[in-house]
Amino acid sequence: MKYYLIVGEASGDLHASHLMRSLKKNDGKAEFRFFGGDMMAAVGGTCVKHYRELAYMGFVPVLLHLRTIFKNMTLCKRDIVGWQPDVVILVDYPGFNLGIAKFVHANTSIPVYYYISPKIWAWKEYRIKNIKRDVDEMFSILPFEVPFYEKKHGYPIHYVGNPTADETNEFLGNYDESVEDFYTDNSLKYGRPIIALLPGSRRQEIKDNLPSMIEAASRYADDYQAVIAGAPGIPHDHYRQFTQGHDVSIVYDKTYPLLLHSTAAIVTSGTATLETALIGTPQVVCYKTPIPKVIAFLRKHLLKVPYISLVNLILGREAVKELVADTFTVDNIAAELGRLLPGNPERKRMLDDYVELSLRLGQEKAPDNAARIMVELLGKR
């Protein structure tokens, strides 16, 4: 069968590439055409447009590139109609993908599948009308999305497991580097425990979050060393402007090993909070925002969910401390970090919560499960 996939950022490229591999296992004649990235291209098929030409984040960048966005959307629509795939598979990226879903539903008989739901449970819940009208099957990777879609909105979906859980389980099962080798290979001070700093993957969020993270961690510098998880594509010089005058190290492409060998972590919101929890490292979640008091007010009145970290959203309670907007201060970060160091009861409580988190996510391999269901459904058409 012919599969047309659309992603708009690096994480989508990763998840879609895994799904494509699983589809090939279930369908020996699978052909792929996609708006995607290098990881998808490595699996095979035709890359029509790289996601780097699609990924505009924020109101102003989107406004400045509206002509390009519309041009890409027109190209995508024409390419789908011309290729006539057996299914269109959308991966997150709702601003673009929901527009494609509307077109495909209105103008063709091609089914539309959505892998990794848009976060409409947090904001823009009105998009459920478009999803119910234009998306034939939704494949969810977060268990709390099932009652949101099925009970609240009467729209049945498939929970297929969580790919981050798959990835961390695979890492934990195969990683065999010793603590001493990890320290030596990364020029770290052997014998001094680590506080990991995960300030995000974009330049602006690193600029916003990292200085306060470093300052908070430096209060424990007598006993611990701070180590930054360097993000792909972010040069060392970008970090150096914030690390000057501080005894802070950076490691690249080793986030999971770094977390495994760390005593605690300070993490910006996002998938990294879930990765940190599943690897078993106690964490403080923080995210700096402009005009913090205003953002705090808007968060209370506009955001549809009480938490920003996936750990807390999945567990339905504040298992990890969230310091956002008006609560984001160096003093608060340092104080919460101190509560997570060995010998404190908060550390054991958080580790116990992590066990429950793993149980809730389950043992399903998300891409394998999703691919199997997709091929079964398509076979019945």
PyMOL commands that set and color helices and strands:
alter all, ss='L'
color gray80, all
select helices_A, chain A and resi 10-26+38-43+51-53+59-64+66-83+94-107+125-134+145-153+163-174+179-185+203-218+236-243+255-260+271-279+292-302+310-315+325-327+330-339+345-361+366-379
alter helices_A, ss='H'
color red, helices_A
select strands_A, chain A and resi 2-6+31-36+46-50+87-91+112-115+137-140+158-159+194-198+225-230+248-252+262-268+283-287+321-324
alter strands_A, ss='S'
color yellow, strands_A
deselect
rebuild
show_as cartoon
